[in-house]
């Protein structure tokens, strides 16, 4: 009988709603989504009552729920909607009536270093960078550090123990206007709203831990995107990790990452309680901290493996292409070139492991927001792309690693159960390469240049704009060795901006098997 999962995604974007379905399909499972009318649409919140009603009525073997969507109406809504703790927690009560085990994700609120308010409260356009600096300053002050240092400059180990900042009269953590020397200037009303929203959301993250502790939830992932070594999100992750440790519950994973989180929980369900074993290898230092994260990439990898229900073992070797520390970013500061020698070392490692008969998943974390073209070329030149168990190279290191691990879990789980779908696996491999390499590294930069977009801000591409035809041509013309017979179709920009893309993959090949 086909395993059926009910999914309430973070929002309607393909990374949150379509990717979990594609991962489940690899293991021969299916994912049900709520009616589109109940889901959010960019800044319009979803219908929380309709989502709760759907969860109560849907027949499934397990449910995977983004708590921000059930409680606020979506990820953006959790940052912008003026709901109270009582209102959100009341909506979560529907989880007790779901007729299947519930696996959930909740997120620590981000503080992006940007003046773009598309996904934030309106005051972000005027005060976003100052709020980012304030966040770092408050965290540093709470730990007795110099508040004036940048947020990405380490001073003590990652996710430091700043639990003393909880209500202990720490300077700079008081009421609006109670700032200390070195804190950025932020209007009192903005500062107050910013901190009240964080307090509300942190209280609800603790409430989610309570739902795990009382048995309402089967497992819980606590994630965060756009973090830094110093910032309130990092402090909050530390507090939440402490509570998870004190509770002694191995069913909770606290780690960087957001958009991939429901996919990791889908993978956990697919494993059926039999953990998939992973080893982590790299051709470079795993102690590097990736951009937008707050811990070494090795710890990010271990956290994502745990979120997927995985353990240390030999079922899959996760090869991490470590951050190159160049400051390059395929979304905002694309590099002219990347390190071909480092890429060749990774490709040689992958080739050796495949030659030993290992399953290999590649997490391409060389640069954020896209794949390293030198690595893709090196893997393609050795004829390895289609032999991978998984590949990902998009957005943050957490997004990338979580996706690669979840895909790999689906492969192993499907092979164990005799439900592995080789065609679905091949399509998912192709999708990640087309999106992460073909679009994020290539076509997106060309489209932004054509539009004259400011790379530091989200742009707008209305339906029917000529640049869409250019994106279609670029992706349709992409040819990857080992994926003959697969073609890209139905290309579109789901949020009418160039940051993310959506498309279909049609499979006209006669054979869909291949090594994995």
N, C-alpha and C positions, 0 to 999 in steps of 0.2 A: 504494500500500500504506500502511496506517495506521501512523504512527510510534508505537512502543510504548516506554514508559519504565518501569523498575522503581524503586520508591521505598521507602526505609527512612526514615520520618519521625522527627522529634524525639520525638514521642509521639502518642497517639491522639486528641488534641483536633482539632476541625474545622479550626482555623487551620493546623495542621501536616499533617494527613492528607487532609482533604477539599479545602481551597483549592487545593493543587497540581493535583489532578485537574480541578477546575473551570477553572483557567487553561489546562491542556493541552487541554481540550475545546474551548475557543474557537478553537484552531488545528487542530481536527480530530484531535488526538492522544489517546492513552489512557494511563492510568497504572495500573500493577499494584502492589498492596500485599501485604505478607506476610500470612499467616493471622492473624486477630485474636488467637489464643492466643499468638502469638510477640511481640506488641506489649505495651508497658507498659500498666498501668492505674493511673493516679494515682501513688501511691507504690510500687506493686508493680513491680519491674523486669521488663522483657521478657526473653525467652529468647534470649540472645546466640548460643547454638549453633544454635538453630532459624533465627535470622535469617541466620547465615552460610551454613547449608545451603540456605536459600531463594535467597540471592544466587548461589550457585554453580550452581543448577539452572535459574533462571528464564531464559526466552528473551526478549530485549529488544534494542532498538537503543541504549540507553544506560541507565545506572543513576545515580540521585541518592541519596546516602547521608548520613544524619546520623551522624557518627562517634560521638557520645555514645550513640546507641541501639545501634549495633553493638558498641561497646566496653564500655559499662556496663549497657545495658538501658533507656536513656532519659535525658531531660534531668534530671529530678529525681534519678534514680539517680546521675548524674555528680556530684551535690552530696552524696550521702548514702551511697553504697555504698563499703565499704572495699576497693576493688580496688587493685592495684599497677600501676605503669607497665608492668611486664613482662606482666602478665595482659591489660591492655587492648590494648597493642601487638600481642600474640599474636593476639587476636581480629581485629584489623585485617588480619592476614595473609591473610584470606579474600578481600580485595579484589584480590589478585594473580590470583585464579582466576576472577574474573568475566569472562564472555565478551562484554564490551561495554565501551566507554569509561565510566569512573567519574568522576562529579562529586560532590564531598563538601563538607560544611560541618562546622566545629568551632567551639566557642564558648568565650569567655573567661568564667570563673565570675563570677557577679554577687555583690554584697554589698548587699542591699537595706536601706534605712533603715526597718526594720519589726521588730516583735516577734512576727510571725506565722511559725510554723515549718512550715506546711502543705507548703511546697515546699523546705524547708531542713533542715539537721541539727537535731535536737531542741533543742540549746542556744540556738537562735535566739530562742525565746520569752522567754528570760531576758536574753540578751545581744546580740540583733540590732542595736539602735541603737548600742550601744557598739562593736560590731565594724565597723559602717559608719563611725563616727568614727575608729576605729583605722586602717581602710583609708585614709582621707583623710590622717590624720596621718603614716603611714608613707610615703605618696607625697610629701607635702610635705617631710618630713625628707630624703628621698632627693634632693630637688631644692634643698636648702638654704633652704627656705621656713619660715614660721611654722607649726608643727604644730597650733596651737590654732584656726586659722580654719576655718569651715564648709567642707564638701566641695564646695558649689556656688558658692563665691566664687572667681572667677579671680584668679590672681596673675601667671601667665605664659601664653603662648599654649597652646591646647588640645593635648592629647597631647604634653606636653613630652618632651624627650630626657632620660630618667632612666636611661639604660643604665648609668651609673656605679654604680647601686645593685646591679648584679649581682655579688655576691660581693666587693665592694670595701671591706667594713668600714664601710659607711655607718651612722651611729648610728640605732638604732631598728629595724634590719632583722636583728637577730641572734636569739639563742635566746629562748625564753619567759622573761619577767622582765627582758629587757634594754631595757626601755622608757626613753624620755627624758622630761623634763618637758614637759607639755602633752599627752601621750598619754592616751587614755581608760583607765580601769581595767577590765581583763578578766582573769579567772582564768587562771593559767598553762596549765592543761590545755586550756582552751577556745582560748586564743590559739595554742597549739602545734598543736592539731588543725586549726584554721582555716588556718594558714599552711602546714602540711604538705599539706593538700588542694589549696591553690592552687598550691604548687610542683609537685605531681604533675600537675595539669591543665595547667599552663603547659608542663611538659616534654612532655606529649602533644600540645599545640598545635604545639610545635616539631617533634615527630615527624611530625605531619600535613604540615608544610611539606616535610619530608624525603620523604614519599610523593609529593608533587607533583614535587619535584626529580628523583626517580629514575624518574619516568614511570608510577608506579602510578595516580596520579590525573591526569585530564584537566584539571580545574580545581578550585579550592578557594576557599571563602568562609570567612573568619574573622570571627565576629560577637560581639556582646556586648549584653545587655539590662540595663536599670536601671543605667546608668553615670552618672557625674558628672564634672565638670571635674577634681576631685581624688579619687583612689581607686586601689586596686591594679589594678582592671580597666583603667583608663585607662593606667596605667604599662605593663601587659602588652601592651595594644594597640599602644602605642608601640614596644616592643621587637619585637613580631611584624611591625609595619609596617617597621621597620628591616631585619629579616631578609629580608622579601619584596623590599625595595628592593635589598638587597645581592645577592640571587639574580638580580635583573633579570628576573623572570618575570611577564609581564603576565596570567597565568592565575589569579592570586590577588587577591582583594579583601578588604581589612581595613577593617571599618566597623561602626558601631553597628547593632543589630538582631539578632533571634534567630528568633522564631516564623515569620517570613516567608522565612527563608533558603533553605529547600528550594524554595519557589516561585520565587525568583530563579534558582536553578540549573535548574529545569524550563524557565523562559523562555530561559535561555542555550542549552539543547539545542534548543528549538523554533526558534530563530533560524537553526540549521543552518550556523553559521559565517559567515553574512552579517549583520554587526552592524546593529542598528536605531539610527538617529541621533536624538538627543534634544537639544533646547534647554531651558533652565530659565528660567522667568520667574516674577515675583511682583509683587503690588501693594504689597508692604511690604519691609523690609530682610531680605535673605537671610543676613545675618551674625549673626542671633539664634541662640542656643543653646536648643534645646527641652528641656523637663524630661526627666529620665532619660537625657540624652545628654551628650556631652563635646566637641562640635564644632559649628560653625555649620551651620545646616540646609542651606545650599548644599553644603557638603562631604558631608553625609549623602546628599544627592541624587546627587551625582557618584559616590559610592561604591556606591550601589544600582544606578545605571545600569551601572557597570562590572561589578557582580556578575551582572547579567542579560546580560552580553556586549555591552552597548550602547556607543555612542561619541557624540561631539559630532556633531550633524547636524540635519536638518530633517524627519525622518519623523514625529516626535511632539513637541509642545510640552508639557512638564511644568510645570503651573502649581501653585506651592506657596503655600498659604494659610499664611503664616508664623506662628510662635508669638506669641500676644498678650502674653506675659510678665505675665499677671495673677495667676499662682499658682493659677488654677482647674484642676481635674482632675475629669473627669466620673465617675471612680470613687470618689474620696475627698473631693473638695470641689467639688461641682457649682456653677457660677455661677448667680446669679439671672437674668442676661442677658449677652449677648456684644455685641461692637461691630458694630452693623448697618452703619455707614458703611464699615468695613474690608471687610466681607463684600460690600457692593455694589460696591466697587472691584474685588474679585476677579471677581465675576460679570460686570462690564463688560469686564474683560480677556478672560475666557473667550469672551464673546459676540463681541468683536472678532476674536479668533483664529479662531473657528469661521466667522465671516463671510468671512475670508480664505481659507477652504478648508483650514484646518489641522486635523490630528488633535490633540485636546486631552485630556490626562490630568490630573485634579485630585487633588493630595495635600493633604488637609485637616488641617493640623498646627496649627490655631489653639489648641486645647487638647488635652492628652493624654487618652487613654482614651475617646474619643468624637468624633462629628462636631459641628461648629459649626452649630447650628440656624439661625442667621442666614444662613450661607452656603448651606445647603440650600434655605432659603426663597427666597433671592435667585436662585439658579440655577433653581429650580422656577418662580418668577414670570416668568422670561424664557423659559421653555420649553426649557431647555438640558440638563436632567438626562439624558434618553434619547439626546442627541446626543453625549455624551462618549465618548471612547475608553476611559476608565477613571476610576474614582473610588475613593478609600479614605479613611477617617478614624478609624482604630482604634488603641488602645494607644499605643505610642511613635511618634515621627516616623519612626524607621527602619522599624517595622512598616508604617506607612501608606505611605511613599514606595516601599518595596520592592514592596508589593502593587500599587500603581498602575502602577509601571514594568513589572512582570512581566505584568500584564494587557495593557498597551499593546503589549508585545513580542509577545504571543500574537496580538493582532489583526493587527499588521503581518505577522508570519510567516505566518499563515493566509491573509491576502489575497495575499501574494506567491506562495504555493504553490497557491492555488486550493482550499484546504481550510477556509477561514474558516467557522465555524458561528455564524450571526447569532443564533440562538435561545440558544445557550450563552452568547454574549456578553451578550445582554440579561438572561439569568438572573443572571449574575455581577454585572452592574451593579446589578440589583435587590437581590441578596443584600447587597452592601456597604452600600447605602443603608438597607435594613431593619435590618441588624445594627448599623452604626455610628451611624446617626441614630435609627431607630425604637427600638432596644433600648438601646444604650449611653447615649445622651443622654436617652431618655425612660423606657421601660418599666423599666429596671434601677433607676433611682432610686425609682420608685413601688413596686417590689417590695421594695426594701430598707427603705423606710419602713414598709411593711406588716409586714415581718418584725422590725422594730426592730434591724436589723443595725448593727454598728459599722463604719463605712465604711473604717476603717483596717485591718480584718482580714477574712479570707475567712469567709463564713458557710456554713451548711449547710441545704440544702433537700431533704428526703427525698422520694422518689417519692410522688406522689399528694397533695402538699401543695396546699391551695387557691390559693396564690399562683401556681402554675403555670397555672391556668385564667385568671387575670388577665393573665399574660404572653401567653398564647395570644390572648386577646381584643384586647389592645393591638396586637399585631403583625398579626393578621388584619384589624383595622380600619384599618390604615395604607394610605392611598391616595396614590400618587405619580404625577403627571402624566407621560404618555408610557409608562407601564408597565401600561396596561389589559390585562386578560386574565391577568396574573400574580398568583398567590395564594400566601400563606404557609400551610404545613401542617406537621404533625409536629414541633411545637415541643418542645424539651426542654433540660435543663441537663446537659451531658455529665459534669461533675465534681460534680454535685449542689451547686453553689454559683452565686451570681448573677453572678460576674465575666464568664463567657462563656455563650453560648447556641448552640443548634443548631436548625436547622429545614430543611425542604424548600421548594422553590419549584416550583409546578406552572404550566405554560404552556398556557392554553386559548385563546390568541390565534390568529388565522389568519395573521398576518404576524409575522415575527420579524426583519425587516431593520431598517432605520433607520440614521441616520448614525453613523459612528464614526471 
